[in-house]
Amino acid sequence: MLILLTLVLLVSACNQLQPVETSTPINTQAVETEETVIAVATETTTPTEQAQVLVSSDIVFWAGAGSGHNEALSERLTVFSQGNNLTFEKHESITAEQITPSVKIMVTTTDAAQIEIIHQQLPELKIVAVDVTGLTPGLVNVHAVTSEGGTAEQQAFLAGYALALTTPDFRLGVLTLGGDDLGNRTRDSFMTGARYFCGLCKPLYPPFVSQPYYPFAAEVPNPADPNSWQIAADSLLSLAVTAIYVQPEISNLDLLTYLTSKNITVIGVEGQAGMEAAGKVVGVLGSDLYASVEAALGGLLAGEEIGASTGSLELKQVNPDLMSEGRHILFERIREDLLNGLIKDRP
């Protein structure tokens, strides 16, 4: 009996020392759950912000979405920067925080609202806005360059100034449409431009004519009638005129051919009918947006005051035999002042 009792006690003690079978998977699940929670929390708190890309070149081009000028401007600005030993970079989007003090000029085709946000945050930054509409007028250090080829008055003023600048003894005249408001404005602006250069425009050498002060004007009542424009042209020729501006609206191939046969110097406007027949041409007035942008950059880099707005009316195809480099420089100064509103184009 004693031996049997001892065996029973030993078996009972061994059963109590065995581990519980379900305890291990329960504890394992608890550990796995805790590790999962920690891993998720760590992932969601990791910073995702990328470092700001700094903008630091001398010339920066901010290309606005949808502008048709972006590709050509990028190429022209690259060449301009290389030619002037300046650094250049192009961006699709820019914030004020990215722009460093080393940026000299920002050229942009983006919309007016974004430009004005940058201007408010960085008022000292020089900005050239290319063909951008809706800009608030008068923003300091914001210079707008447009693709408009100038008004008829501006074209006539510059035609008069250029011919007075290049014609010996100021013997110049203008042919305009008679009895027409545009014709009258063209005539008045041409006279104003010529006299802006030469004042009384009185010749020093013969032939002397009954009316001593140039320029002269003649009206063409009916441009479609050859007799009409020839009578007007002959009236100027009788006054020893050697250079003539023909209002583009009345220009035609026969008229320009006739003036060429009389050895008359002319100045034209881009797209003007009959200019292919002209023999002596000082140049052609027209729109050159990219040249205007480059001129604005050159002026700003030189510390010049270029005004708040610059049109793209340029004198292209300049004949160096008729307008020397020095006279062209003088013409450019007057052109810029006119387009910036510093000179009146009417009497």
C-alpha positions in Angstrom: 0.0 0.0 0.0 2.8 2.4 0.8 4.4 1.7 -2.6 1.1 2.3 -4.4 0.5 5.6 -2.6 4.0 6.8 -3.5 3.4 6.1 -7.2 0.2 8.1 -7.2 1.8 11.1 -5.6 4.7 11.0 -8.2 2.3 10.9 -11.1 0.2 13.8 -9.8 3.3 16.0 -9.3 4.5 15.4 -12.9 1.1 16.5 -14.4 1.3 19.8 -12.5 4.7 20.6 -14.0 3.6 20.3 -17.7 3.0 23.7 -19.5 -0.4 24.7 -20.7 -0.6 24.1 -24.4 -2.7 27.2 -25.3 -0.5 29.7 -23.5 2.2 29.8 -26.2 0.1 30.9 -29.2 -1.8 33.5 -27.1 1.4 35.2 -26.0 2.9 34.9 -29.6 -0.2 36.7 -31.0 0.1 39.4 -28.5 3.7 40.1 -29.4 3.0 40.1 -33.1 0.2 42.6 -32.7 2.3 45.0 -30.7 5.2 44.9 -33.3 2.7 45.6 -36.1 1.3 48.7 -34.3 4.8 50.1 -33.8 5.8 49.5 -37.4 2.7 51.4 -38.8 3.2 54.3 -36.4 6.8 54.7 -37.4 5.9 54.7 -41.2 3.2 57.4 -40.9 5.5 59.8 -39.0 8.4 59.8 -41.4 8.8 63.3 -43.1 7.9 63.3 -46.9 8.8 66.9 -47.8 11.4 67.2 -50.5 14.2 69.8 -50.3 13.5 73.2 -52.0 15.3 73.6 -55.3 17.1 76.9 -55.2 17.0 79.3 -58.1 20.3 81.2 -58.3 21.3 82.0 -61.9 21.8 85.5 -63.3 18.9 85.1 -65.7 16.0 82.9 -64.8 13.2 81.9 -67.2 9.9 80.9 -65.6 8.0 79.3 -68.5 4.2 79.7 -68.1 2.0 76.9 -69.1 0.5 77.2 -72.6 2.6 80.1 -73.8 3.7 79.8 -77.4 6.8 81.8 -76.8 8.5 79.4 -74.3 10.6 77.4 -76.7 11.9 80.4 -78.8 12.4 82.4 -75.6 14.4 79.7 -74.0 16.7 79.4 -77.0 17.2 83.2 -77.3 17.8 83.6 -73.6 20.3 80.8 -73.6 22.3 82.5 -76.4 21.9 85.9 -74.8 23.2 84.7 -71.5 26.2 82.9 -73.0 27.1 86.0 -75.1 27.1 88.1 -72.0 28.9 85.7 -69.7 25.8 85.2 -67.5 24.4 82.0 -66.0 20.9 80.9 -67.1 18.3 78.4 -66.0 14.7 77.5 -66.9 11.9 76.4 -64.6 8.2 75.4 -65.1 7.2 76.7 -61.7 8.9 79.0 -59.1 8.1 80.2 -55.6 9.5 83.2 -53.9 11.3 81.0 -51.3 13.4 79.4 -54.1 14.7 82.6 -55.5 18.1 83.6 -54.1 19.6 87.2 -54.1 22.0 86.2 -56.9 19.2 86.3 -59.5 19.5 89.5 -61.5 16.4 89.2 -63.7 13.5 86.9 -64.0 11.9 86.5 -67.4 8.5 84.9 -67.4 5.5 84.0 -69.6 3.3 82.9 -66.6 0.0 84.6 -65.8 -0.3 88.0 -64.1 -1.6 86.7 -60.8 1.5 84.6 -60.2 3.8 87.3 -61.2 2.2 89.8 -58.8 2.5 87.2 -55.9 6.3 87.0 -56.5 6.5 90.8 -56.8 4.7 91.3 -53.5 7.1 89.0 -51.8 10.3 90.1 -53.6 9.6 93.7 -54.7 13.3 94.4 -55.5 13.4 91.5 -58.0 13.5 92.7 -61.7 10.8 90.9 -63.7 10.3 91.0 -67.5 6.8 89.8 -68.3 6.6 88.6 -71.9 3.2 89.0 -73.6 1.3 88.8 -70.3 -2.1 90.4 -70.0 -3.8 91.7 -66.9 -0.8 93.1 -65.0 -1.5 95.9 -62.7 -0.1 99.1 -64.3 2.8 100.9 -62.6 4.4 98.0 -60.7 7.9 99.0 -59.9 10.6 96.6 -61.3 8.0 94.7 -63.4 8.5 95.4 -67.1 6.0 94.2 -69.7 7.1 93.4 -73.2 4.2 92.9 -75.6 4.0 91.4 -79.1 1.9 94.3 -80.5 3.6 96.0 -83.4 2.8 99.5 -82.2 0.0 101.8 -83.2 -0.4 103.6 -86.5 0.7 106.8 -84.8 3.8 105.2 -83.3 4.7 103.7 -86.7 4.3 107.1 -88.4 6.2 109.0 -85.7 9.2 106.6 -86.0 9.0 106.7 -89.8 9.2 110.5 -89.7 12.1 110.4 -87.2 14.1 107.8 -89.1 13.7 109.6 -92.5 14.7 112.9 -90.9 17.7 111.2 -89.3 18.9 109.8 -92.6 17.8 112.2 -95.3 20.2 115.0 -96.4 18.7 118.4 -95.8 15.6 116.8 -94.3 13.9 116.6 -97.7 11.1 114.2 -96.7 7.4 113.8 -97.2 4.4 111.6 -96.5 1.6 110.2 -98.6 -1.7 109.6 -96.7 -5.3 108.8 -97.5 -7.3 112.0 -98.0 -10.4 112.8 -96.0 -9.8 110.0 -93.5 -9.2 110.1 -89.8 -6.5 107.4 -89.9 -4.8 109.3 -92.7 -4.9 112.5 -90.7 -3.4 110.9 -87.7 -0.7 109.2 -89.8 0.2 112.6 -91.3 0.3 114.4 -87.9 2.4 111.7 -86.3 4.8 111.6 -89.2 5.3 115.4 -89.0 5.8 115.2 -85.2 8.4 112.5 -85.5 10.4 114.3 -88.2 10.3 117.6 -86.4 11.3 115.9 -83.1 14.7 115.3 -84.8 15.2 118.4 -86.9 13.0 121.1 -85.4 12.3 123.6 -88.3 13.8 121.1 -90.8 15.1 123.9 -93.0 17.5 122.8 -95.8 20.9 124.4 -96.1 21.6 123.7 -99.7 19.7 124.2 -103.0 17.4 123.5 -104.6 15.4 125.9 -102.5 11.6 125.7 -102.8 8.7 128.1 -102.1 7.9 126.4 -98.8 11.2 126.4 -96.9 10.4 123.9 -94.1 10.2 120.2 -94.4 8.5 117.7 -94.2 5.6 118.0 -96.7 2.4 116.0 -96.9 0.2 115.0 -99.8 -3.2 113.3 -99.8 -4.4 110.5 -102.0 -8.2 110.7 -102.4 -8.5 107.3 -104.2 -5.6 104.9 -103.8 -7.1 102.5 -106.4 -6.8 105.2 -109.1 -3.2 105.5 -110.5 -3.8 109.1 -111.4 -4.8 109.9 -107.8 -1.6 108.6 -106.2 0.7 109.8 -109.0 -0.6 113.4 -108.7 0.0 113.3 -105.0 3.5 111.8 -105.4 4.4 114.3 -108.1 3.4 117.2 -105.8 6.0 116.0 -103.3 8.7 115.4 -106.0 8.1 119.0 -107.2 9.2 120.1 -103.7 12.5 118.3 -104.0 11.5 115.6 -101.6 13.9 112.6 -101.7 12.4 110.4 -99.0 8.8 109.4 -98.6 6.7 107.4 -96.1 3.6 105.9 -97.7 0.7 105.2 -95.3 0.5 101.3 -95.4 -3.3 101.4 -96.1 -2.8 103.1 -99.5 0.4 101.4 -100.5 0.6 99.3 -103.7 3.1 97.8 -106.1 2.7 100.4 -108.8 3.1 103.3 -106.4 6.3 101.9 -104.9 7.6 101.0 -108.3 7.0 104.6 -109.4 8.8 106.0 -106.4 11.7 103.7 -107.0 12.0 105.0 -110.6 12.4 108.4 -109.1 15.2 107.3 -106.8 13.1 107.9 -103.7 14.2 106.5 -100.3 11.3 104.9 -98.4 10.7 103.3 -95.0 8.1 100.6 -94.7 5.9 98.7 -92.3 5.9 94.9 -92.0 3.3 93.5 -94.4 2.9 96.7 -96.4 1.9 96.0 -100.0 4.4 96.8 -102.7 7.5 97.0 -100.6 9.2 94.3 -102.7 9.4 96.9 -105.5 11.2 99.5 -103.3 14.8 100.2 -104.2 16.2 102.3 -101.4 14.7 101.2 -98.1 16.0 102.5 -94.7 14.3 99.7 -92.9 11.0 98.0 -92.1 9.0 98.8 -88.9 7.5 95.6 -87.4 7.0 93.4 -84.4 10.0 91.6 -83.0 9.1 90.4 -79.5 12.3 88.5 -78.8 14.5 91.4 -79.8 12.5 93.6 -77.5 13.0 91.1 -74.6 16.8 91.1 -75.3 16.8 94.9 -75.4 14.9 95.1 -72.1 17.4 92.7 -70.5 20.3 94.7 -71.9 18.9 97.9 -70.5 18.2 96.5 -67.0 21.7 94.9 -66.8 23.2 98.3 -67.7 21.2 100.0 -65.0 19.0 101.9 -67.4 15.4 103.0 -66.7 13.5 101.1 -69.4 10.0 102.0 -68.2 7.1 99.8 -67.1 6.0 98.7 -70.6 7.9 98.1 -73.8 6.2 97.4 -77.1 7.8 95.2 -79.7 7.8 97.8 -82.5 11.3 97.5 -84.0 13.1 98.8 -87.1 14.2 95.7 -88.8 16.2 95.0 -92.0 18.1 98.2 -91.4 20.2 99.4 -94.4 23.6 100.3 -93.0 24.3 102.4 -96.2 21.4 104.6 -95.2 21.4 104.4 -91.4 24.8 104.2 -89.8 25.4 102.3 -86.5 25.5 105.6 -84.6 22.3 106.9 -86.0 20.7 103.5 -85.3 21.7 103.8 -81.7 20.1 107.3 -81.5 16.9 105.9 -83.2 16.7 103.1 -80.7 16.8 105.5 -77.8 13.9 107.5 -79.2 12.0 104.4 -80.0 12.2 103.1 -76.4 11.2 106.5 -75.1 8.2 106.7 -77.4 7.0 103.2 -76.6 7.4 103.9 -72.9 5.2 106.9 -73.1 8.0 109.5 -72.6 7.4 111.1 -76.0 4.1 112.1 -77.5 3.4 110.7 -81.0 0.9 113.5 -81.9 1.3 117.3 -82.0 
